[in-house]
Amino acid sequence: MSGPIFNFEHNYLSSEMLEGLSNYKYSAIDTNPLSIYIMHPFWNSLVKFCPKWIAPNLITFVGFLLTVVAFLLLSFYDFNFYATSESEGYPPIPNWVFFAVGVLIFVAYTLDGIDGKQARVTKTCGPLGELFDHGLDSWTAVLIPTCLYSVFGRSPHSVPPLRFYFVTWNVFLTFYLTHWEKYITSVLFLPWGYDLSMLSTTGVFLFTSWYGVDFWKIYVSDTISTGHVLEIIFYLTSICATLPVTLYNIRKSYINKTGKDLPVLEALRPLAALIALMFITCVWVITSKNDIINYHPRAFYMLTGTIFSNITCRLVIAQMSGTRCSAWNPLLNVLIIAMLVSLTIPYIETIIVYFLWAFVTYSQIHYGTCVVRQLCDHFRIECFRIKKQSK
């Protein structure tokens, strides 16, 4: 019980990473009209009411916890996404739950919008805040789509769990490409789809709380329902819209010599762990003898999303510290072993999936806690409290 995994004093960051983070300068570009003309003015007005003694990281963390509460609430009422299937033994989700989830997600989105502004107001901007924000956002990338699936679920008017699993991968890739782009260009080009997707998700939950889930069972054609339309919208507004812009910005940085000018293999290096995660998990769900994605979709979505979050956090640290990104993630070793055992001994596959979900969740909490503790020690600050500076 004394190994690194049980020791919250473990140092994940090297001295080179800490030095790079000390010299880090934030650079981002936001050209989204919705963000510039509506959301930022709203957040600027709202942050004026926020007491200056509240630490920005506390705002970020509370917003994340609200998303977790929304996820847990829907998990309680609809763990396996059968509530909209009209099957016997699966009562529908109460409308008040959809309303509560819509409010929770909007408040979480709002807090995510004002944490950076609070940091500037309180003069506490720094690498820890950005890493804390993006790290938790990378975990949210699986929580919110999973919540949204409860609106449509397994009804004949929706998509099956396997197809929605690929929808979640669409969200993962969109989020990751933005930070991979910054790893190469040194500039974070904020994607247009984020604000629109968060407001749309809020709208879907609030609309459902009023009109009920039956509204989404409408067919726009003989074979295409609103659930299928949502699937199409996910792809069109996420990966299909993000990938061309990402590649354009990367190419432009090479032409204008404004980025890191990395060799091709070094530029592609951060994609290795992500592609490995996609390959391993997709092979697992497709070859599973127990059809694990159909019988335990929530568990598989979450274990995949948690490993994705860990891979993304390591990319963000490498990008912010100016160090070389790792091409492999230690959690992938555990994932491979779990997959092979599951395919070899199918009758324990369910146990393995839930055990793996618990293990990677603990590993991510351990990683995040240790990194935050190490950065607080390095910068001589506290994560959730603004220290009074001596004269």
Salt bridges, closest charged atoms under 4 A:
GLU9 OE1 - ARG373 NE 3.83
ASP30 OD2 - HIS40 NE2 3.36
GLU86 OE2 - LYS217 NZ 2.62
GLU130 OE2 - HIS134 NE2 3.68
GLU130 OE2 - LYS182 NZ 2.75
ASP214 OD1 - LYS217 NZ 3.28
GLU231 OE1 - ARG163 NH2 2.58
ASP261 OD2 - LYS257 NZ 3.70
GLU266 OE2 - ARG324 NH2 2.64
ASP377 OD2 - ARG373 NH1 3.46
GLU382 OE2 - ARG385 NH2 2.73
